[in-house]
């Protein structure tokens, strides 16, 4: 679950999301396979969208961010 949290933090508020390569570099202490698994679970839950090599926030996540429901 912690990998999922870190992926969400990496893409929330970022208009065009992040490339997978950028996620791998940003989260370099996490195995890329674990990051990929986390992004697939987040996509299945409707939290992020996978668009080719990009991971973007879903419209629901974007809305929650605008409502200040996500605090860091």
PDB file of N, CA, C and O in Angstrom:
ATOM      1  N   UNK A   1       0.810  -1.200   0.000  1.00  0.00           N
ATOM      2  CA  UNK A   1       0.000   0.000   0.000  1.00  0.00           C
ATOM      3  C   UNK A   1       0.856   1.269   0.000  1.00  0.00           C
ATOM      4  O   UNK A   1       0.457   2.287  -0.565  1.00  0.00           O
ATOM      5  N   UNK A   2       2.034   1.209   0.634  1.00  0.00           N
ATOM      6  CA  UNK A   2       2.853   2.421   0.691  1.00  0.00           C
ATOM      7  C   UNK A   2       3.318   2.833  -0.693  1.00  0.00           C
ATOM      8  O   UNK A   2       3.487   4.024  -0.952  1.00  0.00           O
ATOM      9  N   UNK A   3       3.528   1.873  -1.594  1.00  0.00           N
ATOM     10  CA  UNK A   3       3.925   2.226  -2.961  1.00  0.00           C
ATOM     11  C   UNK A   3       2.783   2.970  -3.656  1.00  0.00           C
ATOM     12  O   UNK A   3       3.022   3.919  -4.403  1.00  0.00           O
ATOM     13  N   UNK A   4       1.554   2.544  -3.412  1.00  0.00           N
ATOM     14  CA  UNK A   4       0.403   3.230  -3.984  1.00  0.00           C
ATOM     15  C   UNK A   4       0.331   4.668  -3.476  1.00  0.00           C
ATOM     16  O   UNK A   4       0.097   5.593  -4.253  1.00  0.00           O
ATOM     17  N   UNK A   5       0.532   4.851  -2.192  1.00  0.00           N
ATOM     18  CA  UNK A   5       0.499   6.208  -1.623  1.00  0.00           C
ATOM     19  C   UNK A   5       1.544   7.099  -2.271  1.00  0.00           C
ATOM     20  O   UNK A   5       1.268   8.257  -2.586  1.00  0.00           O
ATOM     21  N   UNK A   6       2.735   6.570  -2.472  1.00  0.00           N
ATOM     22  CA  UNK A   6       3.805   7.367  -3.078  1.00  0.00           C
ATOM     23  C   UNK A   6       3.508   7.700  -4.537  1.00  0.00           C
ATOM     24  O   UNK A   6       3.832   8.794  -4.998  1.00  0.00           O
ATOM     25  N   UNK A   7       2.898   6.774  -5.264  1.00  0.00           N
ATOM     26  CA  UNK A   7       2.513   7.062  -6.649  1.00  0.00           C
ATOM     27  C   UNK A   7       1.465   8.168  -6.681  1.00  0.00           C
ATOM     28  O   UNK A   7       1.561   9.085  -7.496  1.00  0.00           O
ATOM     29  N   UNK A   8       0.472   8.092  -5.807  1.00  0.00           N
ATOM     30  CA  UNK A   8      -0.561   9.136  -5.749  1.00  0.00           C
ATOM     31  C   UNK A   8       0.076  10.485  -5.453  1.00  0.00           C
ATOM     32  O   UNK A   8      -0.245  11.475  -6.110  1.00  0.00           O
ATOM     33  N   UNK A   9       0.960  10.538  -4.487  1.00  0.00           N
ATOM     34  CA  UNK A   9       1.619  11.798  -4.155  1.00  0.00           C
ATOM     35  C   UNK A   9       2.438  12.337  -5.323  1.00  0.00           C
ATOM     36  O   UNK A   9       2.584  13.549  -5.479  1.00  0.00           O
ATOM     37  N   UNK A  10       2.970  11.435  -6.137  1.00  0.00           N
ATOM     38  CA  UNK A  10       3.787  11.861  -7.277  1.00  0.00           C
ATOM     39  C   UNK A  10       2.947  12.452  -8.408  1.00  0.00           C
ATOM     40  O   UNK A  10       3.451  13.264  -9.184  1.00  0.00           O
ATOM     41  N   UNK A  11       1.675  12.059  -8.518  1.00  0.00           N
ATOM     42  CA  UNK A  11       0.868  12.532  -9.655  1.00  0.00           C
ATOM     43  C   UNK A  11      -0.212  13.536  -9.275  1.00  0.00           C
ATOM     44  O   UNK A  11      -0.687  14.275 -10.137  1.00  0.00           O
ATOM     45  N   UNK A  12      -0.608  13.582  -8.022  1.00  0.00           N
ATOM     46  CA  UNK A  12      -1.694  14.498  -7.641  1.00  0.00           C
ATOM     47  C   UNK A  12      -1.255  15.947  -7.870  1.00  0.00           C
ATOM     48  O   UNK A  12      -0.174  16.363  -7.455  1.00  0.00           O
ATOM     49  N   UNK A  13      -2.112  16.687  -8.531  1.00  0.00           N
ATOM     50  CA  UNK A  13      -1.829  18.089  -8.800  1.00  0.00           C
ATOM     51  C   UNK A  13      -0.928  18.337  -9.994  1.00  0.00           C
ATOM     52  O   UNK A  13      -0.647  19.489 -10.323  1.00  0.00           O
ATOM     53  N   UNK A  14      -0.470  17.283 -10.648  1.00  0.00           N
ATOM     54  CA  UNK A  14       0.403  17.413 -11.813  1.00  0.00           C
ATOM     55  C   UNK A  14      -0.460  17.236 -13.062  1.00  0.00           C
ATOM     56  O   UNK A  14      -0.931  16.137 -13.356  1.00  0.00           O
ATOM     57  N   UNK A  15      -0.656  18.323 -13.780  1.00  0.00           N
ATOM     58  CA  UNK A  15      -1.625  18.351 -14.880  1.00  0.00           C
ATOM     59  C   UNK A  15      -1.475  17.205 -15.874  1.00  0.00           C
ATOM     60  O   UNK A  15      -2.463  16.540 -16.185  1.00  0.00           O
ATOM     61  N   UNK A  16      -0.295  16.961 -16.371  1.00  0.00           N
ATOM     62  CA  UNK A  16      -0.087  15.909 -17.373  1.00  0.00           C
ATOM     63  C   UNK A  16       0.474  14.629 -16.775  1.00  0.00           C
ATOM     64  O   UNK A  16       0.932  13.752 -17.508  1.00  0.00           O
ATOM     65  N   UNK A  17       0.444  14.513 -15.469  1.00  0.00           N
ATOM     66  CA  UNK A  17       0.943  13.323 -14.816  1.00  0.00           C
ATOM     67  C   UNK A  17       2.452  13.184 -14.941  1.00  0.00           C
ATOM     68  O   UNK A  17       3.167  14.153 -15.194  1.00  0.00           O
ATOM     69  N   UNK A  18       2.908  11.973 -14.760  1.00  0.00           N
ATOM     70  CA  UNK A  18       4.340  11.663 -14.818  1.00  0.00           C
ATOM     71  C   UNK A  18       4.552  10.473 -15.747  1.00  0.00           C
ATOM     72  O   UNK A  18       3.691   9.600 -15.857  1.00  0.00           O
ATOM     73  N   UNK A  19       5.685  10.445 -16.402  1.00  0.00           N
ATOM     74  CA  UNK A  19       6.025   9.253 -17.158  1.00  0.00           C
ATOM     75  C   UNK A  19       6.453   8.176 -16.169  1.00  0.00           C
ATOM     76  O   UNK A  19       6.853   8.467 -15.041  1.00  0.00           O
ATOM     77  N   UNK A  20       6.363   6.949 -16.607  1.00  0.00           N
ATOM     78  CA  UNK A  20       6.812   5.861 -15.741  1.00  0.00           C
ATOM     79  C   UNK A  20       8.292   6.019 -15.410  1.00  0.00           C
ATOM     80  O   UNK A  20       8.707   5.780 -14.276  1.00  0.00           O
ATOM     81  N   UNK A  21       9.092   6.424 -16.403  1.00  0.00           N
ATOM     82  CA  UNK A  21      10.525   6.613 -16.150  1.00  0.00           C
ATOM     83  C   UNK A  21      10.755   7.661 -15.069  1.00  0.00           C
ATOM     84  O   UNK A  21      11.629   7.496 -14.218  1.00  0.00           O
ATOM     85  N   UNK A  22       9.985   8.722 -15.098  1.00  0.00           N
ATOM     86  CA  UNK A  22      10.116   9.766 -14.067  1.00  0.00           C
ATOM     87  C   UNK A  22       9.716   9.210 -12.698  1.00  0.00           C
ATOM     88  O   UNK A  22      10.358   9.503 -11.690  1.00  0.00           O
ATOM     89  N   UNK A  23       8.645   8.402 -12.672  1.00  0.00           N
ATOM     90  CA  UNK A  23       8.248   7.770 -11.404  1.00  0.00           C
ATOM     91  C   UNK A  23       9.362   6.867 -10.880  1.00  0.00           C
ATOM     92  O   UNK A  23       9.684   6.889  -9.692  1.00  0.00           O
ATOM     93  N   UNK A  24       9.945   6.076 -11.776  1.00  0.00           N
ATOM     94  CA  UNK A  24      11.022   5.184 -11.349  1.00  0.00           C
ATOM     95  C   UNK A  24      12.180   5.978 -10.749  1.00  0.00           C
ATOM     96  O   UNK A  24      12.750   5.578  -9.734  1.00  0.00           O
ATOM     97  N   UNK A  25      12.527   7.102 -11.376  1.00  0.00           N
ATOM     98  CA  UNK A  25      13.631   7.927 -10.842  1.00  0.00           C
ATOM     99  C   UNK A  25      13.240   8.572  -9.521  1.00  0.00           C
ATOM    100  O   UNK A  25      14.030   8.596  -8.577  1.00  0.00           O
ATOM    101  N   UNK A  26      12.019   9.094  -9.453  1.00  0.00           N
ATOM    102  CA  UNK A  26      11.568   9.763  -8.228  1.00  0.00           C
ATOM    103  C   UNK A  26      11.465   8.801  -7.051  1.00  0.00           C
ATOM    104  O   UNK A  26      11.777   9.146  -5.911  1.00  0.00           O
ATOM    105  N   UNK A  27      11.022   7.594  -7.356  1.00  0.00           N
ATOM    106  CA  UNK A  27      10.818   6.589  -6.316  1.00  0.00           C
ATOM    107  C   UNK A  27      11.899   5.514  -6.411  1.00  0.00           C
ATOM    108  O   UNK A  27      11.607   4.320  -6.342  1.00  0.00           O
ATOM    109  N   UNK A  28      13.128   5.943  -6.569  1.00  0.00           N
ATOM    110  CA  UNK A  28      14.242   5.042  -6.870  1.00  0.00           C
ATOM    111  C   UNK A  28      14.491   3.973  -5.814  1.00  0.00           C
ATOM    112  O   UNK A  28      15.161   2.981  -6.099  1.00  0.00           O
ATOM    113  N   UNK A  29      13.973   4.149  -4.612  1.00  0.00           N
ATOM    114  CA  UNK A  29      14.160   3.134  -3.578  1.00  0.00           C
ATOM    115  C   UNK A  29      13.152   1.994  -3.696  1.00  0.00           C
ATOM    116  O   UNK A  29      13.210   1.024  -2.940  1.00  0.00           O
ATOM    117  N   UNK A  30      12.225   2.117  -4.652  1.00  0.00           N
ATOM    118  CA  UNK A  30      11.195   1.099  -4.845  1.00  0.00           C
ATOM    119  C   UNK A  30      11.452   0.396  -6.176  1.00  0.00           C
ATOM    120  O   UNK A  30      11.731   1.045  -7.184  1.00  0.00           O
ATOM    121  N   UNK A  31      11.358  -0.897  -6.172  1.00  0.00           N
ATOM    122  CA  UNK A  31      11.549  -1.683  -7.382  1.00  0.00           C
ATOM    123  C   UNK A  31      10.512  -1.274  -8.442  1.00  0.00           C
ATOM    124  O   UNK A  31       9.328  -1.167  -8.123  1.00  0.00           O
ATOM    125  N   UNK A  32      10.931  -1.046  -9.690  1.00  0.00           N
ATOM    126  CA  UNK A  32       9.988  -0.652 -10.742  1.00  0.00           C
ATOM    127  C   UNK A  32       8.798  -1.603 -10.901  1.00  0.00           C
ATOM    128  O   UNK A  32       7.696  -1.156 -11.219  1.00  0.00           O
ATOM    129  N   UNK A  33       9.001  -2.886 -10.687  1.00  0.00           N
ATOM    130  CA  UNK A  33       7.891  -3.842 -10.779  1.00  0.00           C
ATOM    131  C   UNK A  33       6.840  -3.555  -9.712  1.00  0.00           C
ATOM    132  O   UNK A  33       5.644  -3.720  -9.950  1.00  0.00           O
ATOM    133  N   UNK A  34       7.287  -3.129  -8.546  1.00  0.00           N
ATOM    134  CA  UNK A  34       6.353  -2.784  -7.462  1.00  0.00           C
ATOM    135  C   UNK A  34       5.586  -1.505  -7.815  1.00  0.00           C
ATOM    136  O   UNK A  34       4.398  -1.389  -7.514  1.00  0.00           O
ATOM    137  N   UNK A  35       6.265  -0.551  -8.450  1.00  0.00           N
ATOM    138  CA  UNK A  35       5.608   0.683  -8.891  1.00  0.00           C
ATOM    139  C   UNK A  35       4.563   0.353  -9.956  1.00  0.00           C
ATOM    140  O   UNK A  35       3.448   0.873  -9.916  1.00  0.00           O
ATOM    141  N   UNK A  36       4.923  -0.509 -10.908  1.00  0.00           N
ATOM    142  CA  UNK A  36       3.974  -0.909 -11.947  1.00  0.00           C
ATOM    143  C   UNK A  36       2.746  -1.590 -11.344  1.00  0.00           C
ATOM    144  O   UNK A  36       1.618  -1.307 -11.747  1.00  0.00           O
ATOM    145  N   UNK A  37       2.960  -2.474 -10.391  1.00  0.00           N
ATOM    146  CA  UNK A  37       1.848  -3.165  -9.736  1.00  0.00           C
ATOM    147  C   UNK A  37       0.953  -2.162  -8.997  1.00  0.00           C
ATOM    148  O   UNK A  37      -0.273  -2.271  -9.027  1.00  0.00           O
ATOM    149  N   UNK A  38       1.577  -1.196  -8.342  1.00  0.00           N
ATOM    150  CA  UNK A  38       0.814  -0.175  -7.618  1.00  0.00           C
ATOM    151  C   UNK A  38      -0.020   0.663  -8.585  1.00  0.00           C
ATOM    152  O   UNK A  38      -1.178   0.967  -8.300  1.00  0.00           O
ATOM    153  N   UNK A  39       0.557   1.037  -9.721  1.00  0.00           N
ATOM    154  CA  UNK A  39      -0.201   1.852 -10.676  1.00  0.00           C
ATOM    155  C   UNK A  39      -1.359   1.056 -11.265  1.00  0.00           C
ATOM    156  O   UNK A  39      -2.423   1.620 -11.520  1.00  0.00           O
ATOM    157  N   UNK A  40      -1.174  -0.240 -11.486  1.00  0.00           N
ATOM    158  CA  UNK A  40      -2.277  -1.068 -11.998  1.00  0.00           C
ATOM    159  C   UNK A  40      -3.408  -1.154 -10.978  1.00  0.00           C
ATOM    160  O   UNK A  40      -4.580  -1.063 -11.342  1.00  0.00           O
ATOM    161  N   UNK A  41      -3.062  -1.328  -9.703  1.00  0.00           N
ATOM    162  CA  UNK A  41      -4.101  -1.381  -8.657  1.00  0.00           C
ATOM    163  C   UNK A  41      -4.821  -0.049  -8.546  1.00  0.00           C
ATOM    164  O   UNK A  41      -6.041  -0.010  -8.388  1.00  0.00           O
ATOM    165  N   UNK A  42      -4.071   1.046  -8.629  1.00  0.00           N
ATOM    166  CA  UNK A  42      -4.681   2.378  -8.555  1.00  0.00           C
ATOM    167  C   UNK A  42      -5.578   2.643  -9.755  1.00  0.00           C
ATOM    168  O   UNK A  42      -6.626   3.277  -9.625  1.00  0.00           O
ATOM    169  N   UNK A  43      -5.171   2.161 -10.916  1.00  0.00           N
ATOM    170  CA  UNK A  43      -6.022   2.323 -12.100  1.00  0.00           C
ATOM    171  C   UNK A  43      -7.313   1.519 -11.938  1.00  0.00           C
ATOM    172  O   UNK A  43      -8.395   2.014 -12.253  1.00  0.00           O
ATOM    173  N   UNK A  44      -7.206   0.301 -11.455  1.00  0.00           N
ATOM    174  CA  UNK A  44      -8.383  -0.543 -11.251  1.00  0.00           C
ATOM    175  C   UNK A  44      -9.356   0.079 -10.256  1.00  0.00           C
ATOM    176  O   UNK A  44     -10.567  -0.115 -10.356  1.00  0.00           O
ATOM    177  N   UNK A  45      -8.819   0.826  -9.301  1.00  0.00           N
ATOM    178  CA  UNK A  45      -9.656   1.489  -8.288  1.00  0.00           C
ATOM    179  C   UNK A  45     -10.172   2.844  -8.760  1.00  0.00           C
ATOM    180  O   UNK A  45     -10.967   3.476  -8.063  1.00  0.00           O
ATOM    181  N   UNK A  46      -9.732   3.302  -9.933  1.00  0.00           N
ATOM    182  CA  UNK A  46     -10.194   4.582 -10.459  1.00  0.00           C
ATOM    183  C   UNK A  46      -9.474   5.793  -9.895  1.00  0.00           C
ATOM    184  O   UNK A  46      -9.984   6.911  -9.973  1.00  0.00           O
ATOM    185  N   UNK A  47      -8.297   5.582  -9.327  1.00  0.00           N
ATOM    186  CA  UNK A  47      -7.549   6.679  -8.712  1.00  0.00           C
ATOM    187  C   UNK A  47      -6.634   7.365  -9.723  1.00  0.00           C
ATOM    188  O   UNK A  47      -6.508   8.589  -9.720  1.00  0.00           O
ATOM    189  N   UNK A  48      -6.000   6.578 -10.582  1.00  0.00           N
ATOM    190  CA  UNK A  48      -5.132   7.123 -11.631  1.00  0.00           C
ATOM    191  C   UNK A  48      -5.561   6.562 -12.973  1.00  0.00           C
ATOM    192  O   UNK A  48      -6.328   5.602 -13.054  1.00  0.00           O
ATOM    193  N   UNK A  49      -5.048   7.182 -14.022  1.00  0.00           N
ATOM    194  CA  UNK A  49      -5.264   6.694 -15.377  1.00  0.00           C
ATOM    195  C   UNK A  49      -3.901   6.403 -15.990  1.00  0.00           C
ATOM    196  O   UNK A  49      -2.947   7.156 -15.794  1.00  0.00           O
ATOM    197  N   UNK A  50      -3.821   5.310 -16.729  1.00  0.00           N
ATOM    198  CA  UNK A  50      -2.593   4.964 -17.426  1.00  0.00           C
ATOM    199  C   UNK A  50      -2.804   5.297 -18.894  1.00  0.00           C
ATOM    200  O   UNK A  50      -3.704   4.765 -19.544  1.00  0.00           O
ATOM    201  N   UNK A  51      -1.963   6.183 -19.403  1.00  0.00           N
ATOM    202  CA  UNK A  51      -2.056   6.616 -20.796  1.00  0.00           C
ATOM    203  C   UNK A  51      -0.705   6.403 -21.448  1.00  0.00           C
ATOM    204  O   UNK A  51       0.173   7.264 -21.395  1.00  0.00           O
ATOM    205  N   UNK A  52      -0.553   5.239 -22.063  1.00  0.00           N
ATOM    206  CA  UNK A  52       0.752   4.902 -22.631  1.00  0.00           C
ATOM    207  C   UNK A  52       1.777   4.797 -21.521  1.00  0.00           C
ATOM    208  O   UNK A  52       1.613   4.006 -20.593  1.00  0.00           O
ATOM    209  N   UNK A  53       2.832   5.588 -21.610  1.00  0.00           N
ATOM    210  CA  UNK A  53       3.890   5.584 -20.595  1.00  0.00           C
ATOM    211  C   UNK A  53       3.622   6.588 -19.475  1.00  0.00           C
ATOM    212  O   UNK A  53       4.446   6.735 -18.573  1.00  0.00           O
ATOM    213  N   UNK A  54       2.480   7.280 -19.521  1.00  0.00           N
ATOM    214  CA  UNK A  54       2.167   8.302 -18.511  1.00  0.00           C
ATOM    215  C   UNK A  54       1.172   7.772 -17.477  1.00  0.00           C
ATOM    216  O   UNK A  54       0.277   6.985 -17.784  1.00  0.00           O
ATOM    217  N   UNK A  55       1.363   8.232 -16.250  1.00  0.00           N
ATOM    218  CA  UNK A  55       0.423   7.955 -15.165  1.00  0.00           C
ATOM    219  C   UNK A  55      -0.142   9.308 -14.767  1.00  0.00           C
ATOM    220  O   UNK A  55       0.595  10.199 -14.344  1.00  0.00           O
ATOM    221  N   UNK A  56      -1.467   9.460 -14.906  1.00  0.00           N
ATOM    222  CA  UNK A  56      -2.112  10.738 -14.599  1.00  0.00           C
ATOM    223  C   UNK A  56      -3.169  10.540 -13.524  1.00  0.00           C
ATOM    224  O   UNK A  56      -3.643   9.428 -13.295  1.00  0.00           O
ATOM    225  N   UNK A  57      -3.526  11.623 -12.880  1.00  0.00           N
ATOM    226  CA  UNK A  57      -4.580  11.541 -11.883  1.00  0.00           C
ATOM    227  C   UNK A  57      -5.921  11.364 -12.587  1.00  0.00           C
ATOM    228  O   UNK A  57      -6.127  11.885 -13.683  1.00  0.00           O
ATOM    229  N   UNK A  58      -6.819  10.635 -11.960  1.00  0.00           N
ATOM    230  CA  UNK A  58      -8.165  10.486 -12.496  1.00  0.00           C
ATOM    231  C   UNK A  58      -8.931  11.776 -12.236  1.00  0.00           C
ATOM    232  O   UNK A  58      -8.489  12.624 -11.460  1.00  0.00           O
ATOM    233  N   UNK A  59     -10.067  11.918 -12.880  1.00  0.00           N
ATOM    234  CA  UNK A  59     -10.886  13.108 -12.622  1.00  0.00           C
ATOM    235  C   UNK A  59     -11.353  13.135 -11.169  1.00  0.00           C
ATOM    236  O   UNK A  59     -11.486  14.209 -10.582  1.00  0.00           O
ATOM    237  N   UNK A  60     -11.603  11.967 -10.588  1.00  0.00           N
ATOM    238  CA  UNK A  60     -12.015  11.914  -9.182  1.00  0.00           C
ATOM    239  C   UNK A  60     -10.896  12.397  -8.260  1.00  0.00           C
ATOM    240  O   UNK A  60     -11.142  13.175  -7.338  1.00  0.00           O
ATOM    241  N   UNK A  61      -9.676  11.940  -8.508  1.00  0.00           N
ATOM    242  CA  UNK A  61      -8.543  12.383  -7.693  1.00  0.00           C
ATOM    243  C   UNK A  61      -8.301  13.873  -7.863  1.00  0.00           C
ATOM    244  O   UNK A  61      -8.020  14.581  -6.895  1.00  0.00           O
ATOM    245  N   UNK A  62      -8.412  14.343  -9.094  1.00  0.00           N
ATOM    246  CA  UNK A  62      -8.248  15.776  -9.355  1.00  0.00           C
ATOM    247  C   UNK A  62      -9.288  16.591  -8.587  1.00  0.00           C
ATOM    248  O   UNK A  62      -8.966  17.628  -8.008  1.00  0.00           O
ATOM    249  N   UNK A  63     -10.518  16.126  -8.585  1.00  0.00           N
ATOM    250  CA  UNK A  63     -11.598  16.829  -7.871  1.00  0.00           C
ATOM    251  C   UNK A  63     -11.341  16.838  -6.363  1.00  0.00           C
ATOM    252  O   UNK A  63     -11.499  17.872  -5.714  1.00  0.00           O
ATOM    253  N   UNK A  64     -10.953  15.714  -5.817  1.00  0.00           N
ATOM    254  CA  UNK A  64     -10.642  15.656  -4.386  1.00  0.00           C
ATOM    255  C   UNK A  64      -9.511  16.610  -4.026  1.00  0.00           C
ATOM    256  O   UNK A  64      -9.533  17.242  -2.970  1.00  0.00           O
ATOM    257  N   UNK A  65      -8.528  16.708  -4.906  1.00  0.00           N
ATOM    258  CA  UNK A  65      -7.422  17.628  -4.670  1.00  0.00           C
ATOM    259  C   UNK A  65      -7.924  19.069  -4.673  1.00  0.00           C
ATOM    260  O   UNK A  65      -7.541  19.860  -3.811  1.00  0.00           O
ATOM    261  N   UNK A  66      -8.782  19.416  -5.640  1.00  0.00           N
ATOM    262  CA  UNK A  66      -9.322  20.777  -5.694  1.00  0.00           C
ATOM    263  C   UNK A  66     -10.206  21.111  -4.506  1.00  0.00           C
ATOM    264  O   UNK A  66     -10.301  22.271  -4.106  1.00  0.00           O
ATOM    265  N   UNK A  67     -10.847  20.111  -3.945  1.00  0.00           N
ATOM    266  CA  UNK A  67     -11.685  20.316  -2.764  1.00  0.00           C
ATOM    267  C   UNK A  67     -10.859  20.333  -1.471  1.00  0.00           C
ATOM    268  O   UNK A  67     -11.408  20.417  -0.373  1.00  0.00           O
ATOM    269  N   UNK A  68      -9.546  20.252  -1.620  1.00  0.00           N
ATOM    270  CA  UNK A  68      -8.630  20.211  -0.475  1.00  0.00           C
ATOM    271  C   UNK A  68      -8.908  19.028   0.455  1.00  0.00           C
ATOM    272  O   UNK A  68      -8.745  19.114   1.672  1.00  0.00           O
ATOM    273  N   UNK A  69      -9.331  17.930  -0.156  1.00  0.00           N
ATOM    274  CA  UNK A  69      -9.593  16.713   0.616  1.00  0.00           C
ATOM    275  C   UNK A  69      -8.316  15.897   0.794  1.00  0.00           C
ATOM    276  O   UNK A  69      -8.268  14.967   1.599  1.00  0.00           O
ATOM    277  N   UNK A  70      -7.290  16.255   0.038  1.00  0.00           N
ATOM    278  CA  UNK A  70      -6.004  15.567   0.133  1.00  0.00           C
ATOM    279  C   UNK A  70      -5.012  16.546   0.725  1.00  0.00           C
ATOM    280  O   UNK A  70      -4.736  17.597   0.147  1.00  0.00           O
ATOM    281  N   UNK A  71      -4.482  16.192   1.878  1.00  0.00           N
ATOM    282  CA  UNK A  71      -3.492  17.077   2.489  1.00  0.00           C
ATOM    283  C   UNK A  71      -2.205  16.299   2.708  1.00  0.00           C
ATOM    284  O   UNK A  71      -2.207  15.120   3.060  1.00  0.00           O
ATOM    285  N   UNK A  72      -1.131  16.994   2.489  1.00  0.00           N
ATOM    286  CA  UNK A  72       0.174  16.353   2.598  1.00  0.00           C
ATOM    287  C   UNK A  72       0.918  16.963   3.763  1.00  0.00           C
ATOM    288  O   UNK A  72       2.051  16.572   4.044  1.00  0.00           O
TER     289      UNK A  72
END
